[in-house]
């Protein structure tokens, strides 16, 4: 066990009177102690970022992009060690950890195009001797508050575009698994990023509130639960900050009678149980259309769930590893017990799974519910574990209505071989990200990521061009150079006609 630090001004920095244990989910043992930043540490990080930002913004976008290119090279070299670090601290498998890192790096790759994405517009001779042009300028200091489930991907989704736009960035990662984002910040400095442009402070609510209230922080990005997302959004907006806050999910997968059932089951198993269900894009509700479809789905799903291989994060043959913490494990088990009490049929019960030799690890087997109804809490609320609920619909319209009626609208999928049904579904479904025969429709880096309704607060999404809009503000200049002819004063609103 060792003591972690913050990362401020390009260096590891101690600070904070409080500490929290960091666990290894495989063994349940404490592997580090992390400091919890208070208002003083957050202020130091923000002030350091504020001092570094003007010089960084003055560097032309192409030179900034070259630093990102070097970072990509360094991160690629360290992929294996980064994945080991992430898997050990989070609990996801090594293959999944590499995917976590890779999806973050893909956004960094997209940000190499910053010279193009930051171009403004120009209109020559918009009026008599008048030119009009616009430019995108950085905000100053931005902050990101990220969750435990993607300790590499989401910090990079936030930090890369913010920094590419010329801002400095202060990251508050989850205190449960902060080592990967700390290492990524170090690699940014090794790639040539000036010290202070990317700072990391480990903390809890006290640090979050300090970031939200600091007048130098001009924008805040958040991913977590919907209740906290709404809190962060409201408090940030009250302070006059920009905010993009992403919350919970209850992603449905609609299985039509004409779907390839083998393909659908394969997709559903991976999307529901990968990373132990600790993904905001995990499928947690299957909606088969028609009783025959539903029974065929259950018949094929049940043995697959029973045969899932739960193993160590370092086991290359494991389907998924442990959950993040003992408290979260107990929370998920409580939801399973609640589902039984509510009257759902627990087809597969993985609560008693124990990993031989690792009995203190935070392991749980897959659970499968059938006969779930929209009134049940296990349907309404995000469980965030290896639990899949099957809710039977009698028609396509009923399935569509179920999805549209839910409070969360992050992602959704439909499995069908009917192009007309797929086209109708993508048009009418009220969800931010839609997959057609794709179970986890996480967009590529050059499209934007974001849900609707209580899955997102704010009007701009993560990565893609929306990120460059969020982390810049537009300045529009109307320019005329006098010819020497005096025209006198005008008291009429200017027009270009």
DAKA-V353983 format. One record per helix or strand of 2 or more residues. SS is the DSSP state (H for helix, E for strand). FROM is the first residue (numbers start at 1). LEN is the number of residues. If there is no record, write none. Layout:
SS,FROM,LEN
SS,FROM,LEN
This chain:
E,2,2
E,6,3
E,11,3
E,18,7
E,29,8
H,39,20
H,61,17
H,79,12
H,94,18
H,114,4
E,122,6
E,130,9
E,141,5
H,153,12
E,168,5
H,179,12
E,198,3
H,205,9
E,217,7
H,226,13
E,242,5
E,251,5
H,261,17
E,283,7
H,291,16
H,326,17
E,345,4
E,367,4
H,377,4
E,387,4
H,396,10
E,408,2
E,411,5
H,419,10
E,433,4
E,452,2
E,456,2
H,465,6
E,472,9
